[in-house]
């Protein structure tokens, strides 16, 4: 095995929003899809196609595109997240509507809490997933496209959320535009 150069580690370390969440995503996806999955540009685009794919008995196919600049900082982890997310759509019978995405997000939160407990760490992970899943769904609804840089979108979403909580707890004294939060 080749040692990792410090410069590569530094770049990777800053490209990932939460290393623990990345590990959780890999663990959960591998538990739910023990036979693995394939990655392709030709993947199910509709809920019905997703259901057919899962119920065909063949390996599931995850969409390959748009996996740069995600909260996971690594396309491979993003593929695992998509496989887990799609599995939740299928198993929960949640379509791609806003309500279906929300139900899928909640199912993923249940998995995190079941495996890792209900603590500050999983609360942080759930906030990240909320911004990633629900925040991007809202963005898509408004702009008819997904954010190009999903990592920055989620960081800004979380910072605004933290600023709103701080402002509310201080009786509105703090302007959210002037508050930045570490994520």
C-alpha positions as CSV (number, residue, x, y, z in Angstrom):
1,X,0.0,0.0,0.0
2,X,1.3,3.5,-0.9
3,X,1.5,6.1,1.9
4,X,-0.8,9.1,1.5
5,X,1.1,12.3,0.8
6,X,0.3,15.1,3.3
7,X,-0.9,17.4,0.5
8,X,-3.4,14.8,-0.7
9,X,-4.7,14.2,2.8
10,X,-5.1,17.9,3.5
11,X,-7.1,18.3,0.3
12,X,-9.3,15.3,1.1
13,X,-9.7,16.4,4.7
14,X,-11.1,19.8,3.6
15,X,-13.3,18.3,0.8
16,X,-15.4,16.2,3.2
17,X,-18.0,17.9,5.4
18,X,-18.1,15.1,8.0
19,X,-15.9,12.0,7.9
20,X,-18.1,10.2,10.4
21,X,-21.2,10.7,8.2
22,X,-19.2,9.4,5.2
23,X,-18.4,6.2,7.2
24,X,-22.1,5.9,8.3
25,X,-23.2,6.2,4.6
26,X,-20.9,3.4,3.5
27,X,-21.9,1.1,6.4
28,X,-25.6,1.6,5.9
29,X,-25.5,1.3,2.1
30,X,-23.5,-1.9,2.4
31,X,-26.0,-3.4,4.9
32,X,-29.0,-2.5,2.8
33,X,-27.5,-3.6,-0.5
34,X,-25.1,-6.4,0.4
35,X,-24.7,-7.4,-3.2
36,X,-23.6,-3.9,-4.1
37,X,-24.9,-1.8,-6.9
38,X,-23.7,-0.4,-10.3
39,X,-23.0,3.2,-11.3
40,X,-24.1,4.5,-14.7
41,X,-25.3,7.5,-16.5
42,X,-28.3,5.3,-17.4
43,X,-30.1,5.0,-14.1
44,X,-33.7,5.2,-13.1
45,X,-35.1,8.7,-13.5
46,X,-38.6,8.2,-12.2
47,X,-40.1,6.6,-9.1
48,X,-41.7,3.8,-11.2
49,X,-38.4,3.1,-12.9
50,X,-36.7,2.9,-9.5
51,X,-39.3,0.4,-8.3
52,X,-39.0,-1.7,-11.4
53,X,-35.2,-1.7,-11.1
54,X,-35.3,-2.8,-7.4
55,X,-37.9,-5.4,-8.1
56,X,-36.2,-6.9,-11.2
57,X,-33.8,-8.9,-9.0
58,X,-30.9,-7.4,-10.9
59,X,-28.2,-5.2,-9.3
60,X,-29.5,-1.7,-8.6
61,X,-28.0,1.1,-10.8
62,X,-27.1,4.5,-9.2
63,X,-26.8,7.6,-11.3
64,X,-23.2,8.5,-11.9
65,X,-23.6,12.2,-12.8
66,X,-23.4,15.2,-10.4
67,X,-21.1,13.5,-7.9
68,X,-18.4,16.2,-7.7
69,X,-18.7,18.9,-5.1
70,X,-21.0,17.0,-2.8
71,X,-21.1,17.0,1.0
72,X,-19.2,13.7,0.9
73,X,-16.2,15.0,-1.0
74,X,-15.9,11.7,-2.7
75,X,-18.0,10.4,-5.7
76,X,-17.8,6.8,-4.3
77,X,-19.4,7.9,-1.0
78,X,-22.0,9.9,-2.9
79,X,-22.9,6.8,-5.0
80,X,-23.4,4.9,-1.7
81,X,-25.6,7.7,-0.4
82,X,-27.7,7.6,-3.5
83,X,-28.1,3.8,-3.3
84,X,-29.2,4.1,0.4
85,X,-31.5,7.0,-0.5
86,X,-33.1,5.2,-3.4
87,X,-33.5,2.0,-1.3
88,X,-35.5,4.1,1.2
89,X,-37.7,5.5,-1.6
90,X,-38.3,1.9,-2.7
91,X,-38.7,0.2,0.7
92,X,-40.8,3.0,2.1
93,X,-42.9,3.4,-1.0
94,X,-42.0,7.1,-1.1
95,X,-42.4,8.7,-4.5
96,X,-40.3,11.7,-5.7
97,X,-42.7,14.3,-4.5
98,X,-41.7,16.7,-1.8
99,X,-43.7,14.6,0.7
100,X,-41.9,11.5,-0.6
101,X,-38.5,13.1,-0.3
102,X,-39.3,14.2,3.2
103,X,-40.5,10.7,4.2
104,X,-37.3,9.2,2.6
105,X,-35.1,11.7,4.6
106,X,-36.9,10.7,7.8
107,X,-36.3,7.0,7.1
108,X,-32.6,7.7,6.6
109,X,-32.6,9.6,9.9
110,X,-34.2,6.6,11.6
111,X,-31.4,4.4,10.2
112,X,-28.7,6.8,11.6
113,X,-30.3,6.9,15.0
114,X,-30.9,3.1,15.1
115,X,-27.2,2.4,14.3
116,X,-25.4,5.3,15.9
117,X,-27.7,6.6,18.7
118,X,-29.5,9.8,19.2
119,X,-26.8,12.3,20.1
120,X,-25.1,15.5,19.0
121,X,-23.3,13.7,16.2
122,X,-26.3,12.1,14.6
123,X,-28.2,15.4,15.1
124,X,-25.5,17.1,13.0
125,X,-25.7,14.3,10.4
126,X,-29.4,14.7,10.2
127,X,-29.0,18.5,9.7
128,X,-26.5,17.8,6.9
129,X,-28.9,15.3,5.2
130,X,-31.8,17.8,5.6
131,X,-29.9,20.5,3.8
132,X,-28.7,18.0,1.2
133,X,-32.0,16.2,0.5
134,X,-34.8,18.7,1.4
135,X,-32.8,21.9,0.8
136,X,-31.8,20.8,-2.7
137,X,-35.4,19.6,-3.4
138,X,-36.6,23.1,-2.5
139,X,-33.8,24.7,-4.6
140,X,-34.8,22.5,-7.6
141,X,-38.5,23.4,-7.2
142,X,-37.6,27.1,-7.3
143,X,-34.8,27.1,-10.0
144,X,-35.5,23.9,-12.0
145,X,-31.9,22.7,-11.5
146,X,-29.8,21.5,-8.7
147,X,-27.0,23.6,-7.2
148,X,-23.8,23.1,-9.1
149,X,-21.7,23.1,-5.9
150,X,-23.7,21.0,-3.5
151,X,-21.0,21.3,-0.8
152,X,-21.2,25.1,-0.7
153,X,-25.0,25.0,-0.9
154,X,-25.2,22.8,2.2
155,X,-22.6,24.8,4.1
156,X,-24.5,28.0,3.4
157,X,-27.8,26.3,4.3
158,X,-26.4,25.1,7.6
159,X,-24.9,28.5,8.4
160,X,-28.2,30.3,7.7
161,X,-30.0,27.7,9.8
162,X,-27.5,28.2,12.7
163,X,-27.8,32.0,12.3
164,X,-31.6,31.8,12.5
165,X,-31.5,29.7,15.6
166,X,-29.0,32.1,17.2
167,X,-31.0,35.1,16.2
168,X,-34.2,33.6,17.5
169,X,-32.6,32.6,20.8
170,X,-31.3,36.2,21.2
171,X,-34.7,37.7,20.5
172,X,-33.8,38.7,16.9
173,X,-30.9,40.9,17.9
174,X,-28.4,39.2,15.5
175,X,-28.7,39.6,11.8
176,X,-28.2,36.2,10.1
177,X,-26.2,37.8,7.3
178,X,-23.5,38.7,9.8
179,X,-23.2,35.3,11.5
180,X,-21.2,32.4,10.2
181,X,-21.3,29.1,11.8
182,X,-18.8,26.3,11.7
183,X,-20.3,23.2,10.3
